[in-house]
Amino acid sequence: MRLGFGKGNGVDPTGVLNAIASAVIVSDRDGKIRFVNQATEQLFNTSAAVLCRSNLKDFIPGDSPVFSLITQAIDEATLVADHNLLIESPKIGKHTVNLTVGSMPDEPDCAVLTFEPRSIAQKIDNQLLSRNSARSVSAMAAILAHEIKNPLSGIRGAAQLLEQTSNEDDRVLTRLICDEADRIVDLVDRMEIFSDKPMERGAVNIHTVLEHVRRLAENGFGKHLAFEEIYDPSLPPVFGNRDQLIQVFLNLLKNAGEAVDHDSGHIVISTRYQHGVRLAVAGGDARVHLPLVVSVRDNGPGIAPDMRESLFDPFVTTKPTGSGLGLALVAKIINDHGGVIEVKDAPGGGAEFQIMLPIYNRTLAEDVGAGNIIKNKEETV
């Protein structure tokens, strides 16, 4: 369909709409989709070509308030809105949006719908929150390493001396002291991985990383799991550190494997390209596009709502024997890459961890600065 303004002034209306972060849809009274912008492809996880051959009811339940707003806007030739509206279906998952619907004077039987997903702001907020959490963990790691390990060594040494002159009952206590000192030292050693050390980054084939992690899982903790891969083979290289990205996705797969049922566990690993938000890269002043999206989805019970906000904080865990450091480390590594990680409900149940990463280009690599020397060889996709 033709939009209500042209190119006479040198401005491409489609380009303008594609530059908008909100999802814009032109629909007729019956829900037939006539036009979508790029943000709509993101929101519905479907290409524009498919969407424009579809009906809104293919993606949003027919009893949704969306359709009554379309009718109202067209019948009254006015602008109507609904805030914090929940749209949900197996195809698109669950989204909370602010929706504005307006009539079109040039197309009296059509309406323009503007969806503003709250997740856009939440992605930025979550990145800042997890980055602050990562910084606090880094500071904690430095304090623990410097201030605790040395005194613990003295305590353990004193306990060993006491053990030499103690009776059997007292030796139980001195061994307890030694064991607890060793346990704390082990915890401190694990915390030291959060310290702020320079990270080498370069061009990394994300599919090579994911294939490696899947093989590790299938031959270890995930022997009983069914893995499904949905990859976009045309993706360019990620600007990252291969070893650290392996650690991230191995951790996510392990968590997913522990969350699902032993006999029917199913994990989907997918990659795709999207027009994402622009955020500052850690270690530099550049603001980069984060178009590479990697998702790890499981069919487990999902994440409890009261755990969402603190999920990436250190020492937060739902596992009886968990340390609560795994996802905190994941958040730190992703933030060190200048990326974003979020968790949401997966369509059909379960949890989905979604990671947005920057693509590799030489300009970005130079902007990161001399502190992060590029040593990784470029890999072809």
Buried (B, 14 or more C-beta within 10 A) or exposed (E): EEBEEEEEEEEEEEEEBBEEBBBBBBBBBEBBBBBBBBBBBBBBBBEBEEBBEBBBBBBBEEEBBBBEBBBBBBEEEEEBBBEEBEBBBEEBBEBBBBBBBBBBEEBEEBBBBBBBBBBBEBBEBBBEBBBEBBBBBBEBBBEBBEEBBEEBEEBBEEBBEBBEEBEEEEBEEBBEBBEBBEEBBEEBEBBBBBBBEEBBBBBBBBBBBBBBBBEBBBEEBBEEBEBEEEBBEEBBBBBBBBEBBBBBBBBBBBBBBBBBEEEEBBBBBBBBEBBBBEBEBBBBEBEBBBBBBBBBBBBBEBBEEEEBEBBBBBEBBEEEEBEBBBBBBBBBBBBBBBBBBBBBBBBEEBBBBBBBBBBBBEEBBEBBBEEBBBEBEEBEB
